[in-house]
Amino acid sequence: DTKARQNAASVKAKVSNMQRYLNMCVYGLLAALFAVCLYMATVAKVSDSRVNWLERFLSYTVTLYHVVPISLYIGFEVLKLALGALIGRDEQMRDPESGQAAKARTADLVEEMGQIDFIFSDKTGTLTANEMRFAECAVGDETFGTFIEDAAVGVPSVAISEVVSILASPDHPSHEPLLWFFTCLAVCH
């Protein structure tokens, strides 16, 4: 197949995990609604043979449709739009040199960011003008300050000293997560 042919194939729609779980809940509620309506219409038909089963089934479905929370989808989408707008107004997500703010181009951005476990960067320097410096990191609940050393002073930064002392004491509660973080960083870079 040519590249044009491969690109012409239909792609599976990207759905966030939260949306997938919400869909599963709604499908479950729909199945339960139809099962209850099926049961109630059948009981009504058995108890009174003059009752039209389909008519009774549809009337129970219309009566009990409130079980399926369609407003949940609407609320979910409005919340995602509001959180996307907050990203655009967040001063901590503004580039200090250009003054350009972050722009949420998709409503699923916030929930997708919450599912990130590891962040790996490229080593080509295309984004950083070949200035790859390890500035800061956060491991677990602990945030370590700057790792950038001041060449004029000639002493390691406070963050480097703190990490070295944690890694030197295996009994420290942050020892294992910090060791895992720097192992992943070393292996992947």
CORZINOR-V722314 format. One record per residue. N is the residue number from 1. PSI is psi in degrees with one decimal (* if undefined). NEAR is the number of other ideal C-beta (glycine too) atoms within 8 Angstrom. Layout:
n = {N;N}
psi = {PSI;PSI}
near = {NEAR;NEAR}
This chain:
n = {1;2;3;4;5;6;7;8;9;10;11;12;13;14;15;16;17;18;19;20;21;22;23;24;25;26;27;28;29;30;31;32;33;34;35;36;37;38;39;40;41;42;43;44;45;46;47;48;49;50;51;52;53;54;55;56;57;58;59;60;61;62;63;64;65;66;67;68;69;70;71;72;73;74;75;76;77;78;79;80;81;82;83;84;85;86;87;88;89;90;91;92;93;94;95;96;97;98;99;100;101;102;103;104;105;106;107;108;109;110;111;112;113;114;115;116;117;118;119;120;121;122;123;124;125;126;127;128;129;130;131;132;133;134;135;136;137;138;139;140;141;142;143;144;145;146;147;148;149;150;151;152;153;154;155;156;157;158;159;160;161;162;163;164;165;166;167;168;169;170;171;172;173;174;175;176;177;178;179;180;181;182;183;184;185;186;187;188;189}
psi = {142.7;164.5;-37.6;-38.5;-41.2;-37.1;-20.5;-13.6;148.0;139.7;148.8;135.3;136.7;123.7;133.2;161.0;-40.5;-42.2;-38.2;-43.2;-40.4;-42.6;-41.4;-40.7;-44.5;-39.3;-40.3;-42.6;-38.8;-43.2;-43.0;-40.7;-48.0;-34.2;-43.4;-43.1;-38.4;-46.1;-47.5;-38.8;-38.0;-42.3;-41.3;-39.2;-38.4;-40.5;-28.8;109.4;-14.7;-11.9;133.9;118.5;-47.3;-41.1;-43.5;-41.1;-47.2;-37.6;-39.0;-37.2;-44.2;-37.9;-38.4;9.2;-15.3;-11.9;-31.9;113.4;84.0;-31.9;-19.6;-41.0;-43.7;-45.7;-38.7;-44.9;-40.5;-40.2;-42.5;-39.3;-41.2;-42.2;-35.2;-38.7;-36.1;-32.8;-41.5;-25.7;-5.8;119.6;-26.5;-14.1;23.6;135.3;120.9;-26.9;-47.6;-18.6;6.1;132.5;160.4;148.7;120.2;106.4;-3.9;147.1;-19.3;2.6;-46.4;-46.2;-28.3;-36.6;-31.5;-9.9;7.5;130.1;-42.8;145.9;121.7;140.1;163.9;158.4;12.8;-22.8;8.1;-30.3;-22.3;14.4;41.0;25.9;76.6;101.6;133.4;107.6;-56.4;165.0;157.9;124.4;118.5;-127.7;-0.7;131.2;128.8;140.5;-154.8;139.7;-2.6;122.3;147.9;112.4;-29.9;-36.3;-41.5;10.3;148.7;153.7;165.3;-38.4;-40.5;-45.4;-39.6;-43.1;-42.2;-41.2;-36.3;-42.9;-24.0;-19.7;102.8;-16.6;-10.9;137.6;-25.1;3.0;-53.5;-49.5;-37.6;-40.5;-42.2;-42.4;-49.8;-26.9;-46.1;-41.1;-42.3;-41.4;-39.9;-10.1;*}
near = {4;5;6;6;8;8;6;5;6;3;4;4;4;5;6;9;7;8;11;9;8;11;9;8;8;12;8;8;11;9;8;9;13;9;8;10;12;9;8;10;13;9;8;11;11;5;6;6;4;3;10;5;10;7;8;13;11;8;8;12;11;7;6;10;8;4;8;9;8;6;6;9;10;8;8;11;9;8;8;12;9;8;10;13;9;8;13;10;7;10;5;4;7;10;7;4;4;4;7;5;10;8;6;12;4;6;8;10;11;11;12;9;7;6;7;7;3;5;4;5;6;6;6;4;10;5;5;7;4;5;6;8;6;6;6;9;8;7;9;6;2;8;6;11;8;8;13;8;9;8;5;4;6;5;6;6;12;7;11;10;9;9;11;9;8;11;10;5;8;4;4;7;3;10;12;6;9;13;9;8;10;10;8;9;8;7;6;6;6}
